[in-house]
Amino acid sequence: MASIETYQTKAGRRYMVRYRKPDRRQAAKKGFTTKRDAQLFAATVEVDKSQGTYIDPTAGRTTITELGQDWLDGLVHTKPQTKLVYDGAFRNQITPQFGDMAVAAVTTPMIRTWVARLTKQYKPPTVRRAFRVLSSILDLAVDSRMIVANPARAVRGLPRVGRRKNAYLTYEQVETAAANAGTYRLPIYLAAYCGLRWGEIAALNKDDIDPTGHIRIRHTLTQRGHLSTPKNGQERTVGTPKFLRPLLAEVALSSSGRLFPDMQMPRSGWGWFRAMKDASGLSAELTFHDLRSSAASFAVASGADVKVVQNMLGHASAAMTLDTYADLWPTRVDEVAARIDAARGKALA
């Protein structure tokens, strides 16, 4: 049981509580101005110990920088590219504000003020990513029994991320783009007709192309030029239109490894991409990813169901495909109603 002692200071009598932690080590808490406050603290300690909710007051002295590094080091199953993004958020947005601060000193109002300041400086995705990393670090503090609760959980009003409207090309526009893309003609086709991401195209190896025209997506090229597993960590196989197979076979035959060794990570402002758009009469807002969206539109228009489109695009789930390209699937409300009417009539005839 805890015990209470008195001691004298220049400011007068003070009370100290001596108690044992759950690990049986002795601890003391000084500075209580009244015996009642000391008794309340002692009682709280005993209740927390009995309920398994005791938090060592000294544990919260760990700084956000120290705990944040532990959190990053613990991301052993996270893709290197994703971990690099999280590290950037930690270094650039979190550390300047909270780095030297003790975990227990971080409060909800502090986080709200920080989010408001970031919102004025950065785009919504950056703000939300930084907040997510900070909240995860504070979750680790809770799990490590450094603090009772995560103060970020009470923060509301994060900036919303507006979804850019999907852009789709016609077959004619794709052919014009490919004709004006120079050495990037085949990547244009692979994105627009097979739904491949730029990093997946850049990582293609001659061994990824089989005689039937199937393409195995086993890797992606990161922004730092390293090969990594595909997005969502899942390999997949996609088919190719018949006209594209001889072009792929020719490139694979002349390659000793990667099919496109000179490809770098994409930017909509690339000289070649901008020149291609100008020469093709395409919108200046068009991105390389819009070619992939066009592949989705071609597939849906040809009658492919959502699971086929999901596999082609490498989405984690069919729900994600529907959320991203819901505008490609008609509601078909009248068709459903007509079928129900016909079935009812047949059943009651």
N, C-alpha and C positions, 0 to 999 in steps of 0.2 A: 504494500500500500504506500501511497505517497505521504510524505511528511512536510510540514510547513515550519519554516524557521524565520526569525526576525533578524534584521541587521540594520545598522545605523549608516546613514549617508549625510552629507551636508544639507540635503533637502529635508531630512527627517527620517522617520522609521520606514523601512521597506520590508516586504515579505518575499521569501524565496521558497519555491516548491522543489523538493527532491523526490525523484521517482525513478523507476526502472523501465527501460524500453522493453519491447517484446523480446529482444535478444538477451535480456537480463542485464545489459550494461546500464550503469547508473548515469542519470542526467539531472540537470538542474535548470530551473527557469527563475530568473531574478526580475526585480523591478515592479512588483505589485504594490500599489499604494495602500490597498486595504486587504484585510485578512479574508474578506468575503470573495474578492476577486481571485485570491490565491486558492481558496477552497473550490471555487468554480472551475478553475483550470485543472486542479488536481482531480476533481470528479470527472471532468471531460476526458482526461488522459486515461483514467481507469475504464470508462465506458468505451472509448475508442479501442483500447487494447482488447477488451472482451469481445467486441464486435468485429475485430480484425480490420478496423479502419484507421488505425493510428498512423500519423504522418510525422516523421522526425523533423522538427523545425530546422535542423541544420542541413537537411537534404536539399531544401529549396535554394540554397546558396549557390548551387551549380549555375554557371552562366548559360545563356542561350547559345553562345558560340560553342561552348564545350558540349552541351547536349545536342546541338544541331549537327556537330561533326559525328557524334555517336549515331545519330539518326541516319545520316548519309552513309556511314560505314555499314549500317545494317541493311542497306538496300541490295542485298546480295543476289536477289532474283530479279532485279530491275534491269532493263536493257541499258547498256552504256550510254546511248544517246539520251534516253529519258533521264537518267541520273545526272547527266551533264546539264540538262535543262534545270533540274531541281537545284543543283549546285549553284547555277547562275542566279536563281531567285534568292537563294540563301545569302550569297555573297553581296549581291547588288541591292536587294530591297530589304532584307531582314536584318543583316548584321549592322548596317549603319545606324539603325534605330534601336535595336534590342541587344546587339552583340555582347556588350559588357554588363548587361543587366542580369541580376539573379532571376532564375525561373519563377520563384515565389513572388517577385516584385512586379511581374507583368499583370496588368489588370485589363478588364474589358474596356473601360474608357480609353486607355492608352492605345489599344488595338483599333478602336473605332477612329480615333484621331489619325493614326497611321494609315488606315485604309483611305480616309478622306484625302490625305496628302498625296498618296500614291495615285489616286484617281485623277488628280490634276496633272500628274506627270506622265502617266503611262496609259496604254490602251487597256480596256477591260480584261482581255485574256491574261495579260501580265499581272494585273492586280489580283485577279482571282487565283492565279497560280502561286503567287507569293503568299497570299492568305492561306491557301491550302497547305503549303509547306510549313508555315508557322504553326498552324493548327495541328498538324501531324507531329511536330516536335513537342508541342504542349501535351498531346495525347501520350507521347512517350514519357513525359514527366509524370503524368497521372499513373500510368502503368508501373513506373519505377518508384512510386510512392513518394514523390517529391512535393506534389501539390494534391489537394483534395479534388479539384475539378478544373477542367480546361476553360480558361476565361474567354477563349475565342468562340466557344459554342454559343455564347449569347449575342454575338455580333450579327447584325442583320444589315440589309441594304447594300450588298456588294453590287458593283456595276454590272449591268447585264451585257452579255455578249450577243450582239445582233448577228443573225445568220444571213450571210450573203446569198442572194438569190442565185439559184443554179443557172448556168449558161450552157446551152446546147448548140452544137454545130450540125449542119446538114451534111449528108454524104458529099455533096458537091463542095462544100466549104472545106471539109477535111482533105479532099483530093487537091484542092487549090493550095491549102496550107502545106501539104506534103511536097507538092511540086516546087514551092518557094522556100523549102527548109534546107536545101543543100544537103550536106552530109547528115543532117538530122531527119531525113525523110523517114527512115525506118522507125526511129523512136516515136515520131508523130503517129505512124500507123499502129504501133504497139499500144500507145496510150488510148487512141480513139477507137480502135476496133477490138482490143483485148482487155482494156481497163487497167493496164499496169501503171503503177506509180513511177515517178521519175527515178527514185532510188532503186526500185526493183529492176527497171530497164538497165540502169547503169551497172548493176551488179551481175547481169546475165553472163553466164559462162557457156562455152560451146557445148559442154556436157548437159546443159539444161534444156537443150533442144533435141527432141527425138524425131525419128523418121516420119512419124505420123503427123507431125506438126504441133504436138503438144509442147507446152512450155512449163517447166517446173520452176516455181518461184521459191527458191530456197534461201535467198539472201536479199539484203537491201544495202545500199551504200549510204553511210552516214555523212553528215555535214563536214566531218573531219577526214573523210576519205577512207573510213574503215568499213569492212564488211560486217554486217550484223544480221540477226534473224529478222524475218519480215515483221511488219507491224502485227501486233497481237501474238507474236511468237509462233505463228502457225504457217507451215508450208502449204502450198496448194498447187494444183495443176490447172492450166487454162488451155482452151482450144484456140486455134487460129483460123481465120478465113482462108479458103483454098488459095486465093491469089497471093497471099502473104508468105506461104510456105517456101516457095523457091527463093524468095528474097532472104528469108531467115537461113535457109540451108547454105546459100552462097556466102553469107557473112560468117556462119559457123565454120564452113570449110576453110576459109582463109584466116581464121583466128587460131591462136595457140592457147588462148585463155579467155579472158573477158571479151565479149563481143564489141563493147564500146569503151575501150580503156581511157579515152580522152574526155569522157563525160564528167562534168562537175555538177554539184547540186544546183537546182534550178532557181532562177530569179526572173520575175516577169519583166524586169528591165534589161535582160540580156540583149546584147547587140543583135545576135542572130534572130532571137525570138521577136524582138521589136521590128526588125527588118522584114521578117516573115509576115507579121501582121499587117504591116504597111503595104507590102506587095500583094497580099491576098485580100485587101479591103476589109479586114476583120477589125472588130472593136479594139481600141487601145487598152480596154479593161480586161481583155481576155487573158486568162492564165493557163499555164500548162495543165493544171488540174481540171480545167474545163474540158479538156480533151477526154479525160477519164470520165467525166460526167456524161459526155456525148456517147461514150461506149455503153453506159447504163441506159441511155435513152434508146440507142439502137437495139439493145438486147430486149428491152421491154416491148418495143414496137414490133419486134419479130415474134413475140409470144412467149418469151422466157418467163418462168415464174420467179418469185422473189428469192428462192433458195439458190437457183442457178445464178442469178445476178449477184447474190451475196458471195458465192464462191469465186466468181470472176473478179470481183472487186477486192476480195480478201477482207470483208467486214467481219467483225467478231460475232455478229448475230444477224438474223433476218430482220429483227426489229430495228437495228441500226440502219440497214439498207432502206427500210420503209420510212424511217424518220428523215433520212438524208434526201431521198428521192421520192417522197410521197406524191409530188406533183406529176410523176410519170404514170402512176396507176389511176385510171378513172374510177370514180366512185361506183359506177354501174348500179346505182340504186334502182333505176327503172327496170334493168335487166333482171335483178333479183326479184323485184315485185312481180314481174311478168311470169317468172318461173314458178313462184309460189302460187300464183293465180291458176296457172295451167295444171299444176300438181293437185291443187284442191279440186278443180273441176273434174279431173280424171278420177280422183278418189271417190267423189260423191256421185259420179255418173251411174 
